[in-house]
Amino acid sequence: MGGEEVGVEKATIICRCNDVTLEDINKAIEAGIDDFELLRKYLKIGFGPCQGRGCLLIAARIFARRMSKSLGDVLVNYSVRPPITPIPAKYFTTVSLAFQGGEEVSRGGKS
Amino acid sequence: MRILIIGAGVSGLFIAYELLKRGLKEVLVLDAKTPGYGASLRNIGCFRSSFTSREHVLLMKESIAKWLEIKRDWGVFIEQRGYLWIARREDTLDVFRELAKFHNSHGVPTRVIGVDELSSREPYINTSIVKGALFDPTAGKMSVIEVFTELYIRVKKMGGIIIPHTPVERLVSSGGIVKSALTPRGEYAADVFVVAAAEGSRKILESIGVNAPIEPSPRHPLVTEPYAEVIKSGLVIDWDTPGSPHITQTQHGSIILARDIKDEPWTPLNSQRHDAFEKIIKPLSELYPFLRNVNVNRYWMGYYDMTPDHHPIYGPVKPFENLYIAAGFSGHGLMMAPITGVLIADWILHGRPRISVAENLVLERFETGRLVKEIAVVG
């Protein structure tokens, strides 16, 4: 219960993309979020460029332990979304650059 | 009185919230999956009142007033930043002038703006390809997840019981009264039933011989990594490009890009399409050239639960005495949700809604042929 323990929770980063700490997860659970998908979305765990590869299982295990649920129950409605890794939008913009003064040439999807 | 609401989406939860606020003690909400699994957390969080039917305009005005109360009382991110419908062609501005006339006559202060005002509202827009815009100052955007989570927590704290992973397979009725809902987890009896299960409402109501004509139409939004604020408005819509590509930016900084892409109704939500990226990004990167420099992070699907006249189905389900519906919002469920809660609670507790145009939206309209007309569905 001492100050040290709080410090550890605050310093323990679970989701690096969005800087979500163990303290954030604990606070969200205490606030009444008892559904993992809701907690995940609320804290934006897995919303960053890692797509959850770095954080999802850690967060799910913490949640499962706190709520006395199995990992399978916690992850039951999780869906992986494409793209697997962030894609530069420029690969889909084979635009005529006339209106832009040609500041950058689109490479299209090939090079 | 025990109320059973089927569907823990934003509509079902606002109905529960309103009933609990008015002193009801036994409010149960069942969900087939997890809370907000459907359109409630898949939509892009925008709202407006610039519709083209009297029903939508009047209901949405009241709903926005409610959203602003919620912003004040809950401290959540809801911002009235306005919508911009962009004209690429000169003659589109004439259409906008007509639309503004209709909106103004219903008390919605939309107006046509020129390129100068447009570029002061949207500094990153490519002014060389736009002619002006229709501006709706009543419209805006919100943090959907924050609002939904806050609602969920409040319903629970007020004593509402929300049970996930409990799909209703059928209703059981006798003598014009619904008695119970059957689920794989057992039978739930109640005095009043509310079906707020989006496209799933159809199957639930079929079990007692009621036809609710809802067809889920797939939508395809993309979201980028977070960036500093570049899209100032609630939503910017490219009116002159087929499928009305539209763009907004979340409080977190991610930019959401979307467009209506022709797709079959009922296409499963895991049927993402490789052509969506090009179809969505290309027209929007003409409007916002900086988009060529951003990364797309995620792509998900969600449904617009369309009804034949693109308006929700509200109110009592005849011939049953204790059955109500709130579904088929046709892409506007989130923005209408606070007023949905008020209206359905009115119907249950007082027999009629406080806003009388809502009575035009009862399920019977599809049988009597008294459909409501709406032409601008996007956003």
HADDOCK unambig.tbl for C-alpha pairs under 7 A between the chains (distance, minus, plus):
assign (segid A and resid 32 and name CA) (segid B and resid 153 and name CA) 5.75 0.50 0.50
assign (segid A and resid 33 and name CA) (segid B and resid 153 and name CA) 6.68 0.50 0.50
assign (segid A and resid 38 and name CA) (segid B and resid 149 and name CA) 6.97 0.50 0.50
assign (segid A and resid 41 and name CA) (segid B and resid 145 and name CA) 6.70 0.50 0.50
assign (segid A and resid 42 and name CA) (segid B and resid 145 and name CA) 5.82 0.50 0.50
assign (segid A and resid 42 and name CA) (segid B and resid 146 and name CA) 6.33 0.50 0.50
assign (segid A and resid 42 and name CA) (segid B and resid 149 and name CA) 6.97 0.50 0.50
assign (segid A and resid 48 and name CA) (segid B and resid 225 and name CA) 6.95 0.50 0.50
assign (segid A and resid 49 and name CA) (segid B and resid 297 and name CA) 6.14 0.50 0.50
assign (segid A and resid 81 and name CA) (segid B and resid 298 and name CA) 6.09 0.50 0.50
assign (segid A and resid 81 and name CA) (segid B and resid 299 and name CA) 6.14 0.50 0.50
assign (segid A and resid 81 and name CA) (segid B and resid 300 and name CA) 6.33 0.50 0.50
assign (segid A and resid 82 and name CA) (segid B and resid 298 and name CA) 5.70 0.50 0.50
assign (segid A and resid 82 and name CA) (segid B and resid 299 and name CA) 5.65 0.50 0.50
assign (segid A and resid 83 and name CA) (segid B and resid 297 and name CA) 6.69 0.50 0.50
assign (segid A and resid 83 and name CA) (segid B and resid 298 and name CA) 5.85 0.50 0.50
assign (segid A and resid 83 and name CA) (segid B and resid 299 and name CA) 6.86 0.50 0.50
assign (segid A and resid 85 and name CA) (segid B and resid 297 and name CA) 6.96 0.50 0.50
assign (segid A and resid 86 and name CA) (segid B and resid 295 and name CA) 5.65 0.50 0.50
assign (segid A and resid 86 and name CA) (segid B and resid 296 and name CA) 5.30 0.50 0.50
assign (segid A and resid 86 and name CA) (segid B and resid 297 and name CA) 4.55 0.50 0.50
assign (segid A and resid 87 and name CA) (segid B and resid 295 and name CA) 5.21 0.50 0.50
assign (segid A and resid 87 and name CA) (segid B and resid 296 and name CA) 5.12 0.50 0.50
assign (segid A and resid 87 and name CA) (segid B and resid 297 and name CA) 6.76 0.50 0.50
assign (segid A and resid 88 and name CA) (segid B and resid 293 and name CA) 6.87 0.50 0.50
assign (segid A and resid 88 and name CA) (segid B and resid 294 and name CA) 5.87 0.50 0.50
assign (segid A and resid 88 and name CA) (segid B and resid 295 and name CA) 4.23 0.50 0.50
assign (segid A and resid 88 and name CA) (segid B and resid 296 and name CA) 6.12 0.50 0.50
assign (segid A and resid 89 and name CA) (segid B and resid 281 and name CA) 6.96 0.50 0.50
assign (segid A and resid 89 and name CA) (segid B and resid 291 and name CA) 6.61 0.50 0.50
assign (segid A and resid 89 and name CA) (segid B and resid 292 and name CA) 5.35 0.50 0.50
assign (segid A and resid 89 and name CA) (segid B and resid 293 and name CA) 6.63 0.50 0.50
assign (segid A and resid 89 and name CA) (segid B and resid 294 and name CA) 5.75 0.50 0.50
assign (segid A and resid 89 and name CA) (segid B and resid 295 and name CA) 5.52 0.50 0.50
assign (segid A and resid 89 and name CA) (segid B and resid 296 and name CA) 6.06 0.50 0.50
assign (segid A and resid 90 and name CA) (segid B and resid 292 and name CA) 4.31 0.50 0.50
assign (segid A and resid 90 and name CA) (segid B and resid 293 and name CA) 6.40 0.50 0.50
assign (segid A and resid 92 and name CA) (segid B and resid 277 and name CA) 6.45 0.50 0.50
assign (segid A and resid 92 and name CA) (segid B and resid 278 and name CA) 4.68 0.50 0.50
assign (segid A and resid 92 and name CA) (segid B and resid 281 and name CA) 6.34 0.50 0.50
assign (segid A and resid 92 and name CA) (segid B and resid 282 and name CA) 6.24 0.50 0.50
assign (segid A and resid 93 and name CA) (segid B and resid 278 and name CA) 6.83 0.50 0.50
assign (segid A and resid 93 and name CA) (segid B and resid 281 and name CA) 6.58 0.50 0.50
assign (segid A and resid 93 and name CA) (segid B and resid 282 and name CA) 4.83 0.50 0.50
assign (segid A and resid 93 and name CA) (segid B and resid 285 and name CA) 6.81 0.50 0.50
assign (segid A and resid 93 and name CA) (segid B and resid 292 and name CA) 6.80 0.50 0.50
assign (segid A and resid 99 and name CA) (segid B and resid 128 and name CA) 6.87 0.50 0.50
